[in-house]
Amino acid sequence: MEDGDDDKKRSRPDTQPDRNKNNRRKGKKPRKEVAKSNTRRGFDFDANVDERDRAPHAGSFANPNLREQYGVSLEPRIDYGEDQKTLKRKVAFLLGFLGTNYGGFQVNADQRTIQAEVERALYRAGMLTTMNFGLPHKYSWSSSARTDKGVHACAQVCSCKVELLESDLKEDNSNDLEIFRERLESYLPPDIRVMDLLRTTRNMCAKTQRDRVRYQYMVPSFMLYPDWKQLLEDQEIPLEGRKEMAKAPLSAEEVKKIKDQVEGYRSTKEQRALLQSALARYEGTNPFHNFTKGLKPGQPQANRFIEYFRVQDPVVFEGVEWIPTQVLGQSFLLNQIRKMISMAIDIARGATPLDTLEKALARNETVRIGIAPAQGLFLEMSYFGGYNRRKAQNQDLPDLDWSQEGPAKERWAAFRDTIRQHIVEEEKEQGNFIQYMYIQECIFDYRTFYNLEGNGAEDEKEKAVTNDMAETSAAEKVPE
């Protein structure tokens, strides 16, 4: 009994040995003192880096290693003076950017990203304190989307807490932040623009409170050219032996030879109708495990809801016809839109029947799908209907709705035109879509992954595509 009572005694907290006392005997700091010494102190970025206990994010320009890597200097922050009062406010930005020169939107170690550029501009504009620079969670940073490398946007929405100079706020309308929008934009590079800056509720989170998002993908009509393999053979371009050059298998001379042959190609009504039929099949709730990476058949994370996927009327830029497509959904997986476009183009150009798409959307099937170039994709609009309804009781704050006429919508529309023109110019200079078509035909080998080889599958494929095009042209109408 005594041994048992002694065991119970040792297990009680008030009878445990004083570990801090033992640590002092060994020369170690007590845990409370260690925790206290690890709290963050003030830091002058132009002084000794060692004075900062907690390192900034590796993808932030607050990190001297990233600045050195990209040759970026950290200009002094605006000094308002000690007598000037600043107010901390939660705001939302409507951003537009060209993603060509960046490694995606979200901060990433050793990458130059749009978020890092915006954070640096906030710091230089005096809207972000030195204590918070480099630590996004300190100022409640959130973004409505995470765009991939090379993807553009004219409606990326970000929310965060910023410091606003009280004397710059209008007495009759403290929600008018135009002077701060202009100031912030003046510190950004020309390929990143601020279309709007609005006050929000304190609990606003751009990531969780965005209801829907609309993307646009620009498809050059020459991707629907019916026989790319024959075209390559006619130009005496090898069809094999370039797997080690998978990113850019064609030389600049070969790209030009192909471009001269296809830039005048115009899509037919039947092709656009078949493209619309393929895109419409994505609508509703479907499992998209085959349209991303890292997900297996049956995983619930692969389910996504798409409200609509539409083909718009073709437009001609500098002699090349482009087909704009719009997709509206709640959220999208990594590379999902680009893979959906890739499959739909293969169907529209007659490379595979609609049955392949049905198989790719089956819950327990595995189909390998190519990925269309990032250069044709951009985020067109973000929606916050739920947020606007919930904050209705606070009439002083503006709605996050950029469908309403006004200066912000005009800036948005102008930057959307800038993106479209940039896509056209980028293709003219780089030939990314032509490189993709070669990869799809000669390296990716879609015939194998779509299970189109052997046992007369080619004949059945051509028959199915012919029937699909005939039925579609008679029964389908391309939406405006």
Protein Blocks (a to p, Z undefined) as FASTA:
>chain_A
ZZmmmmmmmmpmklpccfklmmmmnopacfklmmmmmpccdddfklcfklpmbacdfkbc
klmklmmmnopacdddddebjklccddddddddddddfklpgbjbdcehiacfklmmmmm
mmmnopacfklgopaklnopacfbdcdehiacfbbccdddddddfklpcfklmkbcklmm
mmmmmmpcfkbccfbdcdddfklcfklmpmbdcddddddfklmpmblmlmmmmnopafeh
ilmmmmlmccfklmmmmmmmmmmpccdfklmmmmmmmmmmmgcjddfklmcghiaehiak
lpccdfbdcddddddeehiacdddddddfbdcehklmmmmmmmmmmmnopacfklmmmmm
pmkbccddddddfklgccfbdcdfkmmmmmmmmmmbccddfkbgcfklmmmmmmmmmmmm
mmmmmmmmnommmmmmmmmmmmnommlmnopggjhlmmmmmmmmmmmmmmmmmmpccdZZ
